[in-house]
Amino acid sequence: MSLIQQVYKELRRQILEGELPPGTRLTETKLAEAFNTSRTPVREALALVRNEGLVCQKPGAGLVVSDVSIKDIEELMGIRKVLEEYALDQAFDNMTEADLLQLEVFISQSKYHLERNDIDAVFEHNTKFHDYILEKSCNKRLQAILGSLMDPILRFRIMTLHYPGNAQDAIDRHQRLVDALRNRDRELAKQIMAEDVTVGKEILLKLFDG
């Protein structure tokens, strides 16, 4: 792992886990001192977290950890719930046993990384699980719309998996969803997908309205 990636991963973790709360001013000099490195890898790492929406430029203050409003959470997660549930409904009739086995591979990989407390890797396979269902919808417009929504809510999705217990709960929900698909229970599968997003929303409201 390069020095830039090391700084990026640690900076990202500190933001997502609340060690650097919203509004915290970030300077290359102070971060370089904290990470015991030069300003160059810090500058590159800041660019990466800025691209993810975790950091923004604030007039008069420079780079700060991005604020999150309750309205942001309500709007973005509400839209995501509707679109994810619709994507599952569209994908339902296209799902084969081979597809269900692939979804279970993502679940197994998530379990493997959770046992090693690698939440970022759990998030990666969680994302693959949702992306696979979206792809099976065979709805290009839906894929484009939901895809454009994912960048603004990336921070939210990662934060929910860092919330104590939710990574395991998300894995369990995904297995229940696959079971519902295998049993050809469309309504139950849609309910579980909606639950998956709703739980994330409730966690975020606890974090930012607590």
C-alpha positions in Angstrom: 0.0 0.0 0.0 1.4 3.4 -1.0 2.0 6.2 1.5 -0.8 8.2 -0.1 -3.2 5.2 0.3 -2.2 4.8 3.9 -2.8 8.4 4.8 -6.1 8.4 2.8 -7.4 5.3 4.5 -6.6 6.6 8.0 -8.0 10.1 7.3 -11.1 8.6 5.8 -11.5 6.3 8.9 -11.2 9.2 11.3 -13.9 11.2 9.4 -16.3 8.2 9.1 -15.9 7.2 12.7 -16.4 10.7 14.0 -12.8 11.3 15.3 -12.8 14.3 12.9 -16.4 15.6 13.3 -18.2 17.8 10.7 -16.8 21.3 10.6 -13.3 20.3 11.6 -10.7 22.4 9.8 -8.1 20.4 7.9 -4.7 21.8 7.0 -1.9 20.0 5.2 0.6 21.1 7.7 -1.2 19.8 10.8 -2.2 16.5 9.1 1.3 16.0 7.9 2.5 16.4 11.5 -0.2 14.0 12.7 0.7 11.4 10.2 4.4 12.0 10.5 4.8 12.5 6.7 5.3 15.3 4.2 2.5 17.5 2.8 2.5 15.8 -0.6 0.8 12.5 0.4 -1.6 14.5 2.7 -2.5 16.8 -0.3 -3.3 13.7 -2.4 -5.3 12.0 0.4 -7.3 15.2 0.9 -8.2 15.2 -2.8 -9.5 11.7 -2.5 -11.7 12.3 0.5 -12.9 15.5 -1.1 -14.0 13.5 -4.2 -16.1 11.3 -1.9 -17.8 14.3 -0.4 -16.3 13.8 3.0 -14.4 17.2 2.9 -15.4 20.5 1.3 -14.0 23.9 0.7 -15.5 26.5 3.1 -15.1 30.2 2.4 -12.8 31.7 5.0 -11.9 28.4 6.6 -10.4 26.3 3.8 -10.9 22.6 3.8 -13.3 21.3 6.5 -15.0 18.0 7.2 -18.4 18.2 5.4 -21.5 18.9 7.4 -24.5 16.6 7.2 -28.0 17.8 7.7 -31.1 15.8 8.7 -32.8 17.0 5.5 -29.9 15.5 3.5 -30.4 12.2 5.2 -34.2 12.2 4.9 -34.2 13.2 1.2 -31.3 11.0 -0.1 -32.2 7.9 1.9 -35.8 8.3 1.0 -35.0 8.4 -2.7 -32.7 5.5 -2.3 -35.3 3.3 -0.6 -37.8 3.8 -3.5 -35.2 3.2 -6.2 -33.6 0.1 -4.5 -37.0 -1.5 -3.9 -38.0 -0.8 -7.6 -34.7 -2.2 -8.8 -35.4 -5.4 -6.9 -38.9 -5.7 -8.3 -37.5 -5.2 -11.8 -34.7 -7.8 -11.2 -37.0 -10.4 -9.5 -38.1 -12.3 -12.7 -34.5 -12.2 -14.1 -32.9 -14.0 -11.1 -31.6 -17.5 -11.7 -30.2 -19.9 -9.2 -26.7 -19.0 -10.5 -27.5 -15.3 -9.7 -28.6 -16.3 -6.2 -25.4 -18.2 -5.7 -23.4 -15.2 -6.8 -25.2 -13.0 -4.3 -24.3 -15.6 -1.6 -20.6 -15.3 -2.6 -20.8 -11.6 -1.8 -22.4 -12.4 1.5 -19.6 -15.0 2.3 -17.0 -12.5 1.4 -18.6 -9.9 3.7 -18.6 -12.4 6.5 -14.9 -13.2 5.9 -13.9 -9.6 6.1 -16.1 -8.8 9.1 -14.4 -11.6 11.1 -11.2 -9.6 10.4 -12.8 -6.3 11.4 -12.2 -4.9 7.9 -15.3 -2.8 7.5 -14.1 -1.1 4.3 -13.9 -4.5 2.7 -17.4 -5.4 4.0 -18.6 -2.2 2.5 -17.1 -3.2 -0.9 -18.9 -6.5 -1.0 -22.1 -5.0 0.4 -21.9 -2.6 -2.6 -21.3 -5.4 -5.0 -24.4 -7.2 -3.7 -26.6 -4.2 -4.3 -25.0 -3.4 -7.7 -25.6 -7.0 -8.9 -29.3 -6.7 -8.2 -29.4 -3.4 -10.0 -27.6 -4.9 -13.0 -30.2 -7.7 -13.1 -33.0 -5.2 -13.4 -31.8 -4.7 -17.0 -33.1 -1.2 -16.7 -30.5 1.2 -18.0 -32.3 4.4 -17.0 -32.8 3.1 -13.5 -29.1 2.1 -13.3 -28.1 5.6 -14.4 -30.4 7.3 -11.9 -29.5 5.1 -8.9 -25.8 5.3 -9.9 -25.8 9.1 -9.8 -27.3 8.9 -6.3 -24.6 6.7 -4.9 -21.8 9.3 -4.8 -23.8 11.7 -2.5 -24.8 8.9 -0.1 -21.4 7.1 -0.1 -20.5 8.7 3.2 -23.9 7.7 4.7 -23.6 4.1 3.6 -20.1 3.6 4.9 -21.0 5.2 8.3 -24.0 2.8 8.8 -21.7 -0.2 8.4 -19.3 1.3 11.0 -22.2 1.6 13.4 -21.8 -1.1 16.1 -23.6 -4.3 15.1 -25.0 -3.1 11.8 -22.4 -4.8 9.6 -23.5 -8.2 10.9 -27.1 -7.2 10.7 -26.7 -6.1 7.1 -25.2 -9.5 6.2 -28.1 -11.2 7.9 -30.6 -9.0 6.0 -28.9 -9.9 2.7 -29.1 -13.6 3.4 -32.8 -13.2 4.3 -33.3 -11.3 1.0 -31.6 -14.1 -1.0 -33.8 -16.7 0.8 -36.9 -14.7 -0.2 -35.7 -14.6 -3.8 -35.1 -18.3 -3.8 -38.6 -18.9 -2.4 -40.0 -16.7 -5.1 -41.6 -14.4 -2.5 -41.5 -11.0 -4.3 -43.2 -9.0 -1.7 -41.0 -10.3 1.2 -37.9 -9.6 -0.9 -39.0 -6.0 -1.5 -39.8 -5.6 2.2 -36.4 -6.7 3.2 -34.7 -4.4 0.7 -36.8 -1.5 2.0 -35.9 -2.5 5.6 -32.2 -2.6 4.6 -32.3 1.1 3.6 -34.6 2.1 6.4 -32.3 0.7 9.1 -29.5 2.7 7.5 -31.5 5.9 7.6 -32.5 5.3 11.3 -28.9 4.8 12.2 -27.9 8.1 10.5 -30.7 10.0 12.2 -29.4 8.7 15.6 -25.8 9.8 14.7 -26.7 13.3 13.5 -29.7 14.1 15.6 -28.5 12.6 18.8 
